Amino acid sequence: MKRNGYYNVGNEMNEAGFCPDCPTQTIYDPPVVQYEDYYHPQLVNVVQNIETIKQHHCCPVYKHYYTHSEKNVMVSSRRGGKRAKASSKKRSKK
């Protein structure tokens, strides 16, 4: 008998005393790959080289030196007490 497009080989065949000798078949589906991840600590040494560069710079620091000179100038009393000039040279402009 056909039900829903399929042959029914259930109880109706067994009631008639008919039992077909169907060999057992084995089929294999492609394997399903399943992964289990396990993590383990691994020591990794990281070496970081540090290079120190010492830069030296010259910067001017002014140190003042002063010179001192003395001069003796004779003043004549006849001139009425005028002072003598210390320098008679004039500056020249470029």
PyMOL commands that set and color helices and strands:
alter all, ss='L'
color gray80, all
select helices_A, chain A and resi 11-15
alter helices_A, ss='H'
color red, helices_A
select strands_A, chain A and resi 2-3+6-7
alter strands_A, ss='S'
color yellow, strands_A
deselect
rebuild
show_as cartoon
